[in-house]
Amino acid sequence: MRIEKVYNNNVVQVIDSQGRELIVMGKGLGFQKKVGEDVDSSKIEKTFVLQHDYQMNDLANLYLTMKADELEVVNDVIAQAEEVLGIQFDLSLYVALGDHLAYVFERSREGIVIENPLSWEVRKFYPKEYRLGLCSLDRIREKLGLELETAEAASIALHLINAQKNGAFGKETQTVGKIVTQILDIVRLHFGFIVDEDDTSYHRFITHLQYFAQRVASERAEGGDDAFLYEQVQANYPDAFACTEKIRQYISQVYDFQMSSDEQVYLTIHIHRLKMSSKN
């Protein structure tokens, strides 16, 4: 393979024996190398086929704008994600994540903080990717001395999610997160508080809400209408039941989804447990 362009000590653009343009990565691969020389194939750790000319331009711009230690952080973040998730990302993630982090580093040095409105959804629905995002913040602090806001972990996680072939952060997932957040707001407003997020009853409640929100988002009603249970929870847990009435009406008005009596029963029980946990 003949070297066409040296991006840095670890990234080189080459032409192989079939005339294909490739990006190859490996420690020390481009060290003291020049255009036209052969690359040491024994040092190659990753190979990417350039599918479009714009990929070459985007990569070139990235390596021109970012410092060597910043690029190393990008590579480290992706390498750790590949190990944890058991997949290999393509070249587009290096460009997308690198471009994003270049902007983040610039903002951070200027003292500008931008919140990610999807932080809650990412943390709840993609815990592996979110934890990788948190680890990335540690790596950035250690390597670059930049203390980024925790919300940035969700932004990094989103890049990892969207780069997975079967893991796109789709519209339905965003709707689910929105519904869960809205129901939590109704509960907070009704009781004036909500139990600690580390509490077991809270986690069970969130899990139940996620499944319910998925049914709303996909317009899939489930459950029957057990009149006896419905009357029992209404009589025994009046405050929690009143809260679920607000939720039922809101979901009906905003999403045109009719909650079954059974669903309202289960929701009432969860909210009652949540209420009782706050007293302990």
C-alpha positions in Angstrom: 0.0 0.0 0.0 1.4 3.4 -1.1 1.0 6.5 1.1 -1.1 9.3 -0.4 -1.4 11.5 2.7 -0.2 11.5 6.2 -2.8 12.9 8.7 -0.7 12.4 11.8 1.5 9.7 13.4 -1.3 7.3 13.6 -3.6 7.9 10.6 -2.6 7.6 6.9 -4.4 7.7 3.6 -3.2 5.0 1.2 -3.9 3.4 -2.2 -3.9 -0.4 -2.1 -3.0 -2.9 -4.8 -6.6 -2.8 -6.2 -6.5 1.0 -6.6 -8.8 1.7 -3.7 -8.4 4.7 -1.5 -8.2 3.7 2.2 -7.7 5.3 5.5 -5.6 3.1 7.8 -5.0 3.6 11.5 -2.3 2.2 13.8 0.2 3.4 16.4 3.2 5.1 14.7 1.9 4.3 11.3 2.6 7.7 9.9 5.7 8.6 12.0 8.4 10.1 9.7 6.6 8.8 6.7 6.3 10.6 3.3 3.9 10.5 0.4 4.8 7.8 -2.0 6.4 5.5 0.5 5.0 2.1 1.4 3.1 1.8 4.7 4.1 -0.8 7.3 1.2 -3.2 7.1 2.2 -4.9 10.4 1.2 -1.7 12.2 -2.3 -1.4 10.7 -5.0 -1.8 13.3 -8.0 -0.4 11.4 -8.8 0.0 7.7 -11.6 2.1 6.2 -12.5 2.2 2.5 -13.2 5.8 1.4 -16.7 5.6 -0.2 -17.0 9.3 -1.2 -14.7 12.2 -1.9 -16.3 14.3 0.8 -15.1 11.8 3.5 -11.6 12.6 2.5 -12.2 16.3 2.7 -14.0 16.1 6.0 -11.3 14.0 7.5 -8.6 16.4 6.2 -10.4 19.4 7.7 -10.8 17.6 11.0 -7.1 16.8 11.3 -6.2 20.4 10.3 -8.4 22.0 13.0 -7.8 19.6 15.9 -4.7 19.3 18.0 -2.9 15.9 18.2 -3.9 15.4 21.9 -7.6 16.2 21.0 -7.5 13.7 18.1 -6.1 11.1 20.4 -9.0 11.6 22.8 -11.5 11.1 19.9 -9.7 7.8 19.0 -9.7 6.7 22.7 -13.4 7.4 23.1 -14.3 5.3 20.0 -11.9 2.5 20.9 -13.4 2.2 24.4 -16.9 2.2 22.9 -16.0 -0.5 20.4 -14.7 -2.7 23.2 -17.6 -2.2 25.5 -20.4 -2.4 22.9 -18.6 -5.2 20.9 -18.9 -3.5 17.5 -16.7 -1.6 15.1 -17.7 1.8 14.0 -17.0 3.1 10.5 -15.1 6.2 9.5 -18.2 8.5 9.7 -18.2 8.4 13.5 -14.6 9.6 13.7 -15.5 12.6 11.5 -18.9 13.3 13.3 -17.6 12.9 16.9 -14.4 14.7 16.1 -16.2 17.6 14.6 -18.6 17.7 17.6 -15.8 17.6 20.2 -13.8 20.2 18.4 -16.7 22.6 18.8 -17.2 21.5 22.4 -13.6 22.1 23.3 -13.7 25.6 21.8 -16.9 26.4 23.7 -15.5 25.1 26.9 -12.4 27.3 26.7 -14.7 30.3 26.1 -16.8 29.3 29.1 -19.9 28.6 27.0 -22.2 25.8 28.2 -25.0 24.4 26.1 -27.5 21.9 27.6 -28.6 18.8 25.8 -32.5 18.6 25.9 -32.3 14.8 25.4 -30.0 14.1 28.4 -32.8 12.4 30.4 -33.9 10.1 27.5 -30.4 9.1 26.7 -29.5 8.3 30.3 -32.7 6.2 30.8 -32.9 4.4 27.5 -29.2 4.0 26.6 -27.4 3.4 29.9 -24.3 1.7 28.3 -23.7 4.6 25.8 -24.4 7.1 28.5 -21.8 5.5 30.8 -19.3 5.6 27.9 -20.1 9.3 27.6 -19.3 9.8 31.3 -16.0 7.9 30.9 -15.2 10.2 27.9 -15.6 13.2 30.1 -13.0 11.7 32.5 -10.7 11.0 29.6 -11.1 14.6 28.4 -10.3 16.0 31.8 -7.2 13.8 32.3 -5.9 14.4 28.8 -6.9 18.0 28.0 -7.5 19.5 31.4 -11.1 20.5 30.4 -13.9 20.1 32.8 -17.0 19.6 30.7 -20.6 19.6 32.0 -22.2 16.2 32.7 -24.9 16.9 30.0 -22.1 16.6 27.4 -22.0 12.8 28.2 -25.4 12.5 26.6 -24.2 14.3 23.5 -21.3 11.9 23.1 -23.6 9.0 23.8 -25.9 10.2 21.0 -23.1 10.0 18.5 -22.4 6.4 19.6 -26.1 5.5 19.4 -26.6 7.0 15.9 -23.5 5.4 14.6 -24.8 1.9 15.4 -26.6 0.4 12.4 -29.5 -0.8 14.6 -29.4 1.8 17.3 -30.6 5.1 15.9 -32.2 7.5 18.3 -35.4 7.5 16.4 -38.6 9.6 16.6 -40.5 7.0 18.6 -37.8 6.8 21.3 -37.8 10.6 21.6 -41.6 10.5 22.0 -41.4 7.8 24.7 -38.9 10.0 26.6 -41.2 13.0 26.2 -44.2 11.1 27.5 -42.4 9.8 30.6 -41.1 13.2 31.4 -44.6 14.8 31.0 -46.1 12.1 33.4 -43.4 12.7 35.9 -44.1 16.5 35.8 -47.8 15.7 36.4 -46.9 13.6 39.5 -44.6 16.3 40.8 -47.2 19.0 40.4 -49.9 16.8 42.0 -47.9 15.9 45.1 -45.5 18.8 45.2 -42.5 16.4 45.3 -41.2 13.1 43.9 -39.3 10.4 45.6 -35.4 10.2 45.3 -34.3 8.8 42.0 -32.2 6.2 43.7 -35.3 4.7 45.4 -36.4 1.2 44.3 -40.0 2.3 43.9 -38.9 5.2 41.6 -37.0 2.8 39.3 -40.0 0.4 39.2 -42.3 3.4 38.4 -40.0 4.6 35.6 -39.8 1.1 34.1 -43.6 0.9 34.1 -43.9 4.4 32.5 -41.5 3.4 29.8 -43.6 0.4 28.7 -46.7 2.5 28.9 -45.2 5.3 26.9 -44.1 2.9 24.3 -47.6 1.7 23.9 -48.9 5.3 23.6 -46.2 6.1 21.0 -47.0 3.0 19.0 -50.8 3.4 19.5 -51.1 0.0 21.0 -53.6 -0.2 23.8 -53.4 -3.2 26.2 -55.2 -4.3 29.3 -58.9 -4.8 30.1 -61.4 -3.2 32.3 -61.6 -5.0 35.7 -64.3 -3.0 37.5 -63.6 -4.6 40.9 -59.9 -3.7 41.0 -60.6 -0.3 39.6 -63.1 0.4 42.4 -60.7 -1.0 45.0 -57.8 1.3 44.1 -60.1 4.2 43.7 -61.4 3.7 47.2 -58.1 2.7 48.9 -55.7 5.1 47.2 -57.8 8.2 46.4 -54.9 10.6 46.2 -52.9 8.4 43.8 -56.0 7.7 41.8 -56.7 11.4 41.4 -53.2 11.8 40.1 -53.7 9.0 37.5 -57.0 10.7 36.4 -55.0 13.8 35.5 -52.5 11.6 33.6 -55.3 9.8 31.8 -57.0 13.0 30.7 -53.6 14.5 29.6 -52.7 11.4 27.5 -56.2 11.4 26.0 -56.1 15.0 25.0 -52.5 15.3 23.8 -51.9 11.8 22.2 -55.5 10.7 21.5 -54.8 7.5 23.4 -57.4 5.9 25.7 -55.9 4.4 28.8 -57.6 1.1 29.9 -59.0 0.7 33.4 -56.4 -1.9 34.1 -53.6 0.4 33.1 -55.0 3.1 35.4 -55.1 0.5 38.2 -51.4 -0.4 37.8 -50.4 3.2 37.5 -52.3 4.1 40.7 -50.6 1.3 42.6 -47.1 2.5 41.4 -47.9 6.1 42.3 -49.2 5.1 45.7 -45.9 3.1 46.4 -44.0 6.2 45.3 -45.9 8.3 47.7 -45.4 5.9 50.6 -41.6 5.7 49.9 -41.3 9.5 50.2 -42.6 9.2 53.8 -40.0 6.7 54.9 
